[in-house]
Amino acid sequence: MATMEECRAALEKLSDNMAGADGDARAAMALDRSLSCHIRDLDVTFSGRLEDGRITVLDTRPGPPGQKAQIRLAMTGDDLVAMVNGQLNFAKAWAAGRVKLEASFRDLLRLRTLL
Protein backbone atom coordinates (compact mmCIF):
# COMPACT_ATOMS: atom_id res chain seq x y z
CA MET A 1 0.00 0.00 0.00
CA ALA A 2 1.35 3.42 -0.99
CA THR A 3 2.08 5.83 1.84
CA MET A 4 0.80 9.38 2.15
CA GLU A 5 4.28 10.67 1.25
CA GLU A 6 4.35 8.48 -1.89
CA CYS A 7 0.93 9.81 -2.90
CA ARG A 8 2.05 13.42 -2.39
CA ALA A 9 5.17 12.72 -4.45
CA ALA A 10 3.01 11.16 -7.18
CA LEU A 11 0.82 14.28 -7.30
CA GLU A 12 3.95 16.45 -7.57
CA LYS A 13 5.27 14.25 -10.38
CA LEU A 14 1.89 14.46 -12.13
CA SER A 15 2.03 18.24 -11.82
CA ASP A 16 5.53 18.27 -13.34
CA ASN A 17 4.37 16.00 -16.18
CA MET A 18 1.40 18.26 -16.86
CA ALA A 19 3.59 21.37 -16.90
CA GLY A 20 5.74 19.77 -19.60
CA ALA A 21 2.81 18.79 -21.84
CA ASP A 22 2.09 20.49 -25.16
CA GLY A 23 -0.60 20.65 -27.83
CA ASP A 24 -4.12 19.44 -26.99
CA ALA A 25 -3.03 18.07 -23.62
CA ARG A 26 -1.65 21.45 -22.59
CA ALA A 27 -4.86 23.18 -23.68
CA ALA A 28 -6.96 20.70 -21.70
CA MET A 29 -5.00 21.44 -18.55
CA ALA A 30 -5.20 25.20 -18.92
CA LEU A 31 -8.04 25.28 -16.42
CA ASP A 32 -8.32 27.19 -13.17
CA ARG A 33 -10.28 24.83 -10.94
CA SER A 34 -10.36 23.59 -7.38
CA LEU A 35 -9.24 19.97 -7.16
CA SER A 36 -9.47 17.17 -4.62
CA CYS A 37 -7.96 13.70 -4.68
CA HIS A 38 -9.34 11.28 -2.09
CA ILE A 39 -7.03 8.33 -1.47
CA ARG A 40 -9.55 5.72 -0.39
CA ASP A 41 -7.27 3.15 1.24
CA LEU A 42 -5.52 5.82 3.36
CA ASP A 43 -8.76 7.76 3.87
CA VAL A 44 -6.98 11.04 3.23
CA THR A 45 -7.79 13.87 0.82
CA PHE A 46 -5.35 16.15 -0.94
CA SER A 47 -7.03 19.43 -1.87
CA GLY A 48 -5.71 22.23 -4.01
CA ARG A 49 -5.92 23.90 -7.39
CA LEU A 50 -5.32 23.04 -10.99
CA GLU A 51 -4.08 26.22 -12.64
CA ASP A 52 -1.66 27.12 -15.39
CA GLY A 53 -1.21 23.43 -16.14
CA ARG A 54 0.00 22.58 -12.63
CA ILE A 55 -1.48 21.00 -9.53
CA THR A 56 -0.83 22.86 -6.29
CA VAL A 57 -1.70 20.90 -3.13
CA LEU A 58 -2.86 23.36 -0.50
CA ASP A 59 -4.24 21.04 2.17
CA THR A 60 -4.16 17.43 3.30
CA ARG A 61 -6.84 16.19 5.66
CA PRO A 62 -8.14 12.88 6.95
CA GLY A 63 -11.36 11.54 5.48
CA PRO A 64 -13.28 12.47 2.37
CA PRO A 65 -13.15 16.00 0.93
CA GLY A 66 -14.52 18.63 3.30
CA GLN A 67 -15.67 20.85 0.45
CA LYS A 68 -16.85 19.92 -3.00
CA ALA A 69 -14.04 20.72 -5.43
CA GLN A 70 -14.77 21.47 -9.09
CA ILE A 71 -12.69 18.44 -10.14
CA ARG A 72 -12.85 15.44 -7.81
CA LEU A 73 -10.76 12.28 -8.02
CA ALA A 74 -10.94 9.18 -5.83
CA MET A 75 -8.70 6.12 -6.02
CA THR A 76 -6.30 3.99 -3.99
CA GLY A 77 -2.79 5.19 -3.34
CA ASP A 78 -1.33 2.29 -5.31
CA ASP A 79 -3.46 3.21 -8.33
CA LEU A 80 -2.37 6.87 -8.15
CA VAL A 81 1.31 5.89 -8.02
CA ALA A 82 0.88 3.32 -10.83
CA MET A 83 -0.91 5.82 -13.09
CA VAL A 84 1.69 8.53 -12.61
CA ASN A 85 4.49 6.02 -13.26
CA GLY A 86 2.81 4.86 -16.48
CA GLN A 87 1.96 1.39 -15.19
CA LEU A 88 -1.82 1.91 -15.14
CA ASN A 89 -3.86 3.47 -17.92
CA PHE A 90 -6.23 6.13 -16.56
CA ALA A 91 -9.02 5.43 -19.06
CA LYS A 92 -9.00 1.70 -18.34
CA ALA A 93 -8.87 2.26 -14.58
CA TRP A 94 -11.75 4.75 -14.83
CA ALA A 95 -13.82 2.36 -16.98
CA ALA A 96 -13.17 -0.46 -14.49
CA GLY A 97 -14.27 1.72 -11.55
CA ARG A 98 -10.84 1.81 -9.94
CA VAL A 99 -10.67 5.59 -10.41
CA LYS A 100 -13.57 7.94 -9.90
CA LEU A 101 -13.57 11.33 -11.65
CA GLU A 102 -16.29 13.91 -11.10
CA ALA A 103 -16.41 17.30 -12.76
CA SER A 104 -18.78 19.47 -14.72
CA PHE A 105 -19.71 18.22 -18.18
CA ARG A 106 -17.72 21.03 -19.75
CA ASP A 107 -14.60 20.19 -17.74
CA LEU A 108 -14.99 16.49 -18.55
CA LEU A 109 -15.05 17.36 -22.26
CA ARG A 110 -11.81 19.32 -21.89
CA LEU A 111 -10.16 16.66 -19.75
CA ARG A 112 -11.10 13.80 -22.09
CA THR A 113 -8.17 14.72 -24.36
CA LEU A 114 -5.92 13.55 -21.53
CA LEU A 115 -7.48 10.11 -21.56
C-alpha positions as MATLAB code, in Angstrom:
seq = 'MATMEECRAALEKLSDNMAGADGDARAAMALDRSLSCHIRDLDVTFSGRLEDGRITVLDTRPGPPGQKAQIRLAMTGDDLVAMVNGQLNFAKAWAAGRVKLEASFRDLLRLRTLL';
ca = [
       0.000    0.000    0.000;
       1.351    3.422   -0.992;
       2.077    5.832    1.839;
       0.799    9.383    2.147;
       4.281   10.666    1.246;
       4.354    8.481   -1.891;
       0.931    9.812   -2.904;
       2.046   13.421   -2.392;
       5.174   12.719   -4.445;
       3.009   11.160   -7.180;
       0.820   14.281   -7.298;
       3.946   16.447   -7.566;
       5.272   14.252  -10.381;
       1.886   14.456  -12.135;
       2.034   18.239  -11.817;
       5.527   18.272  -13.336;
       4.375   16.003  -16.182;
       1.398   18.262  -16.859;
       3.588   21.366  -16.896;
       5.740   19.769  -19.602;
       2.810   18.787  -21.842;
       2.090   20.489  -25.160;
      -0.600   20.646  -27.829;
      -4.120   19.435  -26.989;
      -3.031   18.067  -23.619;
      -1.646   21.454  -22.592;
      -4.859   23.184  -23.683;
      -6.958   20.695  -21.700;
      -4.996   21.437  -18.552;
      -5.202   25.201  -18.918;
      -8.036   25.281  -16.420;
      -8.323   27.187  -13.172;
     -10.279   24.829  -10.941;
     -10.363   23.587   -7.380;
      -9.237   19.971   -7.161;
      -9.474   17.167   -4.621;
      -7.964   13.704   -4.681;
      -9.340   11.278   -2.089;
      -7.032    8.331   -1.469;
      -9.555    5.723   -0.387;
      -7.267    3.154    1.242;
      -5.520    5.816    3.357;
      -8.764    7.758    3.874;
      -6.979   11.038    3.235;
      -7.793   13.875    0.821;
      -5.351   16.150   -0.940;
      -7.029   19.435   -1.874;
      -5.707   22.229   -4.011;
      -5.921   23.900   -7.393;
      -5.316   23.042  -10.992;
      -4.084   26.224  -12.643;
      -1.661   27.123  -15.389;
      -1.215   23.427  -16.145;
       0.000   22.577  -12.633;
      -1.478   21.003   -9.529;
      -0.835   22.861   -6.288;
      -1.699   20.902   -3.133;
      -2.863   23.363   -0.504;
      -4.244   21.035    2.168;
      -4.159   17.429    3.298;
      -6.840   16.191    5.659;
      -8.136   12.875    6.946;
     -11.356   11.535    5.483;
     -13.275   12.468    2.366;
     -13.154   16.000    0.933;
     -14.524   18.634    3.301;
     -15.673   20.848    0.452;
     -16.852   19.920   -3.002;
     -14.043   20.721   -5.432;
     -14.772   21.470   -9.087;
     -12.686   18.439  -10.143;
     -12.850   15.440   -7.814;
     -10.762   12.284   -8.024;
     -10.936    9.178   -5.829;
      -8.697    6.116   -6.016;
      -6.297    3.989   -3.993;
      -2.785    5.194   -3.338;
      -1.326    2.290   -5.309;
      -3.456    3.213   -8.334;
      -2.366    6.866   -8.150;
       1.313    5.893   -8.023;
       0.883    3.320  -10.830;
      -0.906    5.821  -13.093;
       1.692    8.530  -12.606;
       4.486    6.025  -13.261;
       2.805    4.860  -16.485;
       1.959    1.388  -15.187;
      -1.821    1.906  -15.135;
      -3.864    3.472  -17.919;
      -6.234    6.131  -16.564;
      -9.024    5.431  -19.057;
      -8.998    1.696  -18.342;
      -8.870    2.257  -14.581;
     -11.752    4.747  -14.832;
     -13.824    2.357  -16.976;
     -13.167   -0.465  -14.489;
     -14.275    1.719  -11.553;
     -10.843    1.806   -9.941;
     -10.671    5.586  -10.408;
     -13.569    7.944   -9.902;
     -13.571   11.331  -11.649;
     -16.290   13.906  -11.097;
     -16.407   17.296  -12.764;
     -18.783   19.469  -14.725;
     -19.709   18.224  -18.181;
     -17.720   21.033  -19.755;
     -14.598   20.185  -17.735;
     -14.989   16.487  -18.551;
     -15.048   17.355  -22.259;
     -11.814   19.317  -21.889;
     -10.159   16.659  -19.749;
     -11.096   13.803  -22.093;
      -8.171   14.716  -24.357;
      -5.919   13.553  -21.532;
      -7.482   10.105  -21.557;
];
